[in-house]
C-alpha cells in the first residue's frame, strides 16, 4: 500500500484535484486496482446514491474558512489521507472513493445547507464532517430527514445518539471519568478548581466532572468558572487559583482563550510541574499555538496522542507527515477523523451494500484493528469503544503518555446519575 | 467572603488584584489607542482594527523565527525590533487602505462600518491563505517570561510590567503628537472643520493618510505586544475588537483623556468583579454598566467642547 503513496504534498494534492475530474490518471497509478471487481451496482445501491460500477462518492464537510478552520484543518487532512489509502488498497466493494468537499465556513446554517446539498444534489453515500457540537446539531435534522450517514470526529458532551451518525470521538464520560480517577489516585487530588469556556461542551463536561469528584472520589470542588469564548484576560482567576490552592486545576478552555490562559498562568509564576493541571481541551494542535514551553508539565486526558508507541500509529504518523509535511502535528480529533472513512468502508463491506439503512444496522461491532489509537469497536449506540489516556506535555509540544486504561471503555452517551 | 483568609493573605489579595487590574488597564488602553485616533479623531469606524493588530503579531512571529534561525545570539532583544517592524508594516498597510478605500468614504462615515468590516474578512482570509489556518506560537526571550516574586503570595509578572511600560510610553508619545506638535494641530483642525482647514493651506489628504497610518501602526505595536499574552491566528483579532470599541465609545470618541479614563474604569470594574463573581457574569455586569452609563450620557465620559 505504501508503495503507491510515495509522492510529495503537491503532487498528491494535484492528483486529488484530477480525481474529481477524470478517474483515468489516478487509476493508471494503481495497478492493484481492477475495474469492476466488486458486485453489481444494482445490488449494492438500491436507494439511488452516487455509486457507479467504478466509483462511490462521499462528502467531506468541514470549515476551511472562518474561526474553526484552525481546528478542522487537521480533520480534513486525516480524512483525505484515509480515503487515499483506502483507494490505494482497492477501494470499497471494488469501487474507488471520490470525494466532494464542501466548506461549512464556521457558520452553522451553512453547515446544514451544505449537508443538504451533499445529500440531495450529490447523493453522497456518507459524509465525513462537522467539528463543533453546534455544527453537528445544525446538520443532524438534515441528515435524519434525508437519511444520510455522518461520521463525526470530535470528542463531545454526549446526550445524543442517532441511527444516522457514527461518533468516532469520545463522549464525555469516556474522556472525563478515567482521567479524574487517575489524577485522584496518582496525584492525590482532593480539591479541584474547574475552569472552562462558556458553552455547552465545557458546561456539560464540568457537570459530569463535579458529580464524579463529589460522589465517587470523595473530593471537593473549590471553584467553578466559565469565561466567554474568546476571553483573553485571566489574571483575576489566576489570583483566585493561587489563593484557594487547589490540588488540581481541571481545565476545558478552548480556542484563542486557551493560548491566553496558559501564557498568563506561566507569567504569573504557576509552575505546572508543581501545580497539577489536567485539561480535556488541549491536543497537539492547540499546543502549536500555545507554545510547548508555556504548557510544559500539564496533563491532558485524551484517547490518542501523536507519540503513542504502537506499529499502527508509527505507520499512520509517517504517512500523515509524508502527505501533509514534516511540521504538521496530529491531535486527538485528527486521529478520530482518520477512523471515519475506514469504519465506513468496513461497514459497507460487512453489509455488502451502500444503503444507509443497512449500514446503520451493520455498524454495530465493526472492529478496526489498524486504528492508530489501537483497536476500536463500534458500540450499538454508534459510539466507539476506546481507551482513555493521560499524557504530560513536553517542551517540544508532544505528550509523554503516563497512563492508559487497561480495557476499552464502554461509551455511555446518556450516563445515569451524571445529569 | 473574606472570613476564610488571614490578614496578610487579604493584603496580598488586594495587591495582586490591583496589579491584575493595572495590567488589564494597560492592555485595554493599548488596544484602544490606535482606534481612538482613527475613530476618535477621524470618525472612521474601523472594524478591521483587530486585523491590523494581528498583522503586527504575525510580523513579530516572523521576526522571532528569523532571529532564531539566523542570529540566535541577538534573540533576547528581537522583540524591540519586532515592535518597530510591526509598526511599519501595519502603518504601511493602513496607508494603502486609506488611499484605496477609506478616503472615498469620509463623507459617509457610517459606510466605513460596512467597508472596514468587509476589509476585516478579506484580511482574515489573506492571513489564512498565506500564513496557514493554524495558530502560531511566538517564542519569547527568556527574560520576558515568568515573574518576580515579591513575597510568598505576591508575584509581579514581567510581561505585565512590559505592557504597562509600553502603554505608558505610547500614550505619552501620542498625547505629545496630538496636543503639542504642529502636526497634531493640523489633525485637530482637519477633524473640526475639513473645508476650513483646507482653506488655510493644510494638506488635508496628507493629514488624513498619516493619521490613519499612525492609528494602524499603533494597532500593530499592540498586536506585537499581545503575542505575550494571547493567541496569534488569522481570526485572533476578533478577540479584541469588542473591548476596543467599548473603551473608545465609553470614553467619548474624540478625547484621549476619555479613552484613558474609560480603559481604567472598565478594567478595574471587570477585574474586581471577575475576582468576586465568575468570568461570564463579570462580563455581563460590565457591559450592563457601560450600557447604563451611555444611556444617561450618550456622548461618553469626556467630550470636546466644540461649537457646532
Interface residues (C-beta under 8 A of the other chain):
Chain A: X64 X65 X66 X67 X69 X70 X73 X198 X224 X225 X226 X227 X228 X230 X231 X232 X233 X235 X236 X237 X238 X239 X240 X242 X243 X255 X256 X258 X259 X260 X263 X264 X266 X267 X268 X269 X285 X286 X287 X288 X289 X290 X291 X292 X293 X294
Chain B: X5 X9 X13 X16 X17 X19 X20 X23 X24 X27 X125 X128 X133 X134 X135 X136 X137 X138 X139 X145 X146 X147 X149 X153 X155 X157 X158 X159 X160 X226 X228 X229 X230 X231 X232 X233 X234 X235 X236 X238 X239 X240 X270 X271 X272 X274 X275 X278 X279 X280 X282 X283
